[in-house]
Amino acid sequence: MKTAVTPLALLQPGTLDDALAMLRDEGPLVPLAGCTDVYVTLNFGTQPAARFLNLWGLDELRGIGEMDGGLRVGALATHTDLQRSPLVRERLPFLVEACGQVGGVQIQNRGTLAGNVANASPAGDTLPVLAVADAVVVLRSAEGERRVPFNGFYTGYRATVMRPDELIVAIEIPRIDGDQWFRKVGTRAAQAISKVVMAAVRGDRPRVALGSVAPTVVRLPGVEEALARGAPIEEAQRILMQEVTPIDDIRSTAGYRKRVAANLLARWWASAAM
Ligand SMILES: Cc1cc2nc3c(=O)[nH]c(=O)nc-3n(C[C@H](O)[C@H](O)[C@H](O)COP(=O)(O)OP(=O)(O)OC[C@H]3O[C@@H](n4cnc5c(N)ncnc54)[C@H](O)[C@@H]3O)c2cc1C
């Protein structure tokens, strides 16, 4: 049954400082960005929270700019903003590809990169890209700011190091040297949640990350090390099988996910070698 909205409270901050003060003084509050994930829980009547903080009007959180050779993406940058940004298209074509795979156009127009990160689903399509990019999540509270490496942001299934009084204000993505690769495998070619999603970079050292094969998005250090020392792809595939821990669920089976992940690894490596 849908959640009745009349007993719910929506706080409307005018500035980022207001929002952080509200989180500190009037919490617990659930932040809302594009609301594409949160609305699903309201629609299914599974949203336990009753008090929400609307970030959508905070223009301070918009914008995509250059920073130390990399990019800084404001928390309210949508998947459409990222696809349209000349900077992102030039520097991070695999992020453009990932954002183009998130739901349909309506979802991409509202859904944000930071929302995808904070939602902490292991199937989030942009997460493997941020993992191989060694991105940094910029968190701010009324007390100050801290920068958390993306690869240390998740602590378990849908769990992060973010505190209830903190917001993601930006994602920083360092410059990437090397060829970028992204592939999503779902039930159908578009508008499907991933069964397996992979991002990789072949540069000075190979970097690989997978989504939907473990409680969180994962980098594959054993695979990366094997490929870096010139091991045959079959050996790297065997290591991958040990490094991932997929589950059987409504979307797929663990065995299928492992096989597909190993196939994607081989496909990427063959294409990158050409
Ligand atoms: C029909 C449909 C299809 C979808 N398809 C896909 C898909 O193919 N791939 C995919 O990856 N996702 C998909 N999604 C999920 C969703 O669209 C994305 O995860 C999107 O990026 C979420 O962004 P948002 O701004 O809408 O987040 P919201 O729904 O506003 O928030 C999501 C979570 O993040 C928190 N949050 C948001 N912003 C911040 C912030 N700045 N600081 C701290 N916490 C924050 C919220 O409190 C909430 O817990 C789909 C959703 C729908 C409804």
Ligand as a Chemical Component Dictionary entry (heavy atoms), coordinates in Angstrom:
data_LIG
# 
_chem_comp.id                   LIG 
_chem_comp.type                 NON-POLYMER 
_chem_comp.pdbx_formal_charge   0 
_chem_comp.three_letter_code    LIG 
# 
loop_
_chem_comp_atom.comp_id 
_chem_comp_atom.atom_id 
_chem_comp_atom.alt_atom_id 
_chem_comp_atom.type_symbol 
_chem_comp_atom.charge 
_chem_comp_atom.model_Cartn_x 
_chem_comp_atom.model_Cartn_y 
_chem_comp_atom.model_Cartn_z 
_chem_comp_atom.pdbx_ordinal 
LIG C1  C1  C 0 12.112 3.549  -12.819 1  
LIG C2  C2  C 0 13.487 3.626  -12.202 2  
LIG C3  C3  C 0 14.563 3.107  -12.890 3  
LIG C4  C4  C 0 15.847 3.173  -12.333 4  
LIG N1  N1  N 0 16.887 2.636  -13.057 5  
LIG C5  C5  C 0 18.131 2.681  -12.538 6  
LIG C6  C6  C 0 19.219 2.106  -13.266 7  
LIG O1  O1  O 0 19.061 1.562  -14.370 8  
LIG N2  N2  N 0 20.464 2.178  -12.707 9  
LIG C7  C7  C 0 20.679 2.772  -11.492 10 
LIG O2  O2  O 0 21.829 2.820  -11.041 11 
LIG N3  N3  N 0 19.663 3.326  -10.783 12 
LIG C8  C8  C 0 18.399 3.284  -11.287 13 
LIG N4  N4  N 0 17.362 3.829  -10.564 14 
LIG C9  C9  C 0 17.632 4.401  -9.250  15 
LIG C10 C10 C 0 17.800 5.943  -9.187  16 
LIG O3  O3  O 0 17.195 6.593  -10.265 17 
LIG C11 C11 C 0 19.275 6.358  -9.107  18 
LIG O4  O4  O 0 19.901 5.712  -8.026  19 
LIG C12 C12 C 0 19.431 7.884  -8.971  20 
LIG O5  O5  O 0 20.756 8.254  -9.275  21 
LIG C13 C13 C 0 19.084 8.373  -7.565  22 
LIG O6  O6  O 0 19.269 9.769  -7.516  23 
LIG P1  P1  P 0 18.206 10.742 -6.828  24 
LIG O7  O7  O 0 18.792 12.095 -6.896  25 
LIG O8  O8  O 0 16.854 10.561 -7.434  26 
LIG O9  O9  O 0 18.212 10.160 -5.344  27 
LIG P2  P2  P 0 17.084 10.303 -4.221  28 
LIG O10 O10 O 0 15.972 9.351  -4.479  29 
LIG O11 O11 O 0 16.727 11.729 -3.990  30 
LIG O12 O12 O 0 17.941 9.793  -2.964  31 
LIG C14 C14 C 0 18.459 8.476  -2.913  32 
LIG C15 C15 C 0 19.150 8.271  -1.560  33 
LIG O13 O13 O 0 20.296 9.099  -1.481  34 
LIG C16 C16 C 0 20.173 10.040 -0.414  35 
LIG N5  N5  N 0 20.743 11.292 -0.929  36 
LIG C17 C17 C 0 20.484 11.871 -2.110  37 
LIG N6  N6  N 0 21.270 12.948 -2.293  38 
LIG C18 C18 C 0 22.038 13.046 -1.193  39 
LIG C19 C19 C 0 23.084 13.944 -0.785  40 
LIG N7  N7  N 0 23.481 14.970 -1.559  41 
LIG N8  N8  N 0 23.684 13.737 0.420   42 
LIG C20 C20 C 0 23.303 12.693 1.194   43 
LIG N9  N9  N 0 22.332 11.815 0.875   44 
LIG C21 C21 C 0 21.713 11.983 -0.313  45 
LIG C22 C22 C 0 18.699 10.093 -0.069  46 
LIG O14 O14 O 0 18.475 10.444 1.278   47 
LIG C23 C23 C 0 18.288 8.663  -0.365  48 
LIG O15 O15 O 0 18.636 7.825  0.707   49 
LIG C24 C24 C 0 16.060 3.781  -11.078 50 
LIG C25 C25 C 0 14.958 4.318  -10.385 51 
LIG C26 C26 C 0 13.683 4.242  -10.928 52 
LIG C27 C27 C 0 12.521 4.815  -10.174 53 
# 
loop_
_chem_comp_bond.comp_id 
_chem_comp_bond.atom_id_1 
_chem_comp_bond.atom_id_2 
_chem_comp_bond.value_order 
_chem_comp_bond.pdbx_ordinal 
LIG C1  C2  SING 1  
LIG C2  C3  SING 2  
LIG C2  C26 DOUB 3  
LIG C3  C4  DOUB 4  
LIG C4  N1  SING 5  
LIG C4  C24 SING 6  
LIG N1  C5  DOUB 7  
LIG C5  C6  SING 8  
LIG C5  C8  SING 9  
LIG C6  O1  DOUB 10 
LIG C6  N2  SING 11 
LIG N2  C7  SING 12 
LIG C7  O2  DOUB 13 
LIG C7  N3  SING 14 
LIG N3  C8  DOUB 15 
LIG C8  N4  SING 16 
LIG N4  C9  SING 17 
LIG N4  C24 SING 18 
LIG C9  C10 SING 19 
LIG C10 O3  SING 20 
LIG C10 C11 SING 21 
LIG C11 O4  SING 22 
LIG C11 C12 SING 23 
LIG C12 O5  SING 24 
LIG C12 C13 SING 25 
LIG C13 O6  SING 26 
LIG O6  P1  SING 27 
LIG P1  O7  DOUB 28 
LIG P1  O8  SING 29 
LIG P1  O9  SING 30 
LIG O9  P2  SING 31 
LIG P2  O10 DOUB 32 
LIG P2  O11 SING 33 
LIG P2  O12 SING 34 
LIG O12 C14 SING 35 
LIG C14 C15 SING 36 
LIG C15 O13 SING 37 
LIG C15 C23 SING 38 
LIG O13 C16 SING 39 
LIG C16 N5  SING 40 
LIG C16 C22 SING 41 
LIG N5  C17 SING 42 
LIG N5  C21 SING 43 
LIG C17 N6  DOUB 44 
LIG N6  C18 SING 45 
LIG C18 C19 SING 46 
LIG C18 C21 DOUB 47 
LIG C19 N7  SING 48 
LIG C19 N8  DOUB 49 
LIG N8  C20 SING 50 
LIG C20 N9  DOUB 51 
LIG N9  C21 SING 52 
LIG C22 O14 SING 53 
LIG C22 C23 SING 54 
LIG C23 O15 SING 55 
LIG C24 C25 DOUB 56 
LIG C25 C26 SING 57 
LIG C26 C27 SING 58 
# 
